[in-house]
Amino acid sequence: MPKLISHDALQLFADQIYRYMITDHKGNWGMDIQHWDWVPGVGVIAILSYYEKTRDEEVLDYLVSWAHTNIPASDQAKVVNAMAPFAIFPALYEYTHDPFFLEESLRVGQWMLTEAPRTREDAFEHTVTENVSFPEQVWADTIFMAVLFLARLARVTGDVSYANEAVKQLQIHLELLADQETGVMFHGWNCITQDHMSAARWTRANAWIAVGTPMIMKELDGVATLSQEAAERYQAMMQGLIRYQQANGLWATVMDRPDFYPETSGSAGIASGILKAIRQGLLDNINEDSAYRALNAIVHTILPSGEVTGVSGGTPVMPTIEAYNEIPCHPTLYGQGLVLMLLSELL
């Protein structure tokens, strides 16, 4: 059993990370939280998780202020990947009773159901704010960036149309991205060529599904149910991920390439996913050891400033496996956020 980190130490690390996230990083793509896209979206989702464990009203006030300040930019970022910030809106409606958050959630929920671009398999097409398109491509990221919001909206409204869409999208992604050989997920699927492109078993792609699935299932409890087949795919993925964990507690950026560099954000997302999946009854308690081994390694990547190191930059589906190892590391809100979510899970 790995040595457990004290609650006080966890609280200190979490506070340092949170403070670094909300510091002014204007002009820094990875760390500037004051704009609307998936990067700050992951950041605010994690900050919400932190609030829900600490109930620190200052943190909630920050999220409310952030949402009102940045929502005007959301109309210029109407793509699936940039839906991530909306995942905090249903909860903000519950905590503040401000109808603004529900009205915006319903507007975006209807866009997802009726207008969001889809592939021939009816999966959300992975559209992004950057000036590039990925026609008919399905990426693991979408589970966290878009489907989580639908699940949360379903819980708050009781509307089964959102719940059914969330379940359907999760099941489609688990089916299309699954590696039958190892159980883990590939980064992406191309519906035109009917393949996984470079077929990378990319760690952070798996992390989005590892942590996103139990979060989604928690929201849908009593509203909708994941199929047995999909649940088994998720469980196979998690067991496959645990087998790829390295002796140092982390995962390589491409997990089946131990010669590639260890990557903090994906490791934190997987570890957080393990703990959340155990809480949701998707995994047995015996898997906790893997999460704690990762935690013990991850805390050593946190600088005294609160900056999380060892986080790979934004990564599309790369043309080759080797290209993933060439992505440089730098601080990002999704790296900060996934580590904050792991720490919050244990507070």
Disulfide bonds with the S-S distance in Angstrom:
none
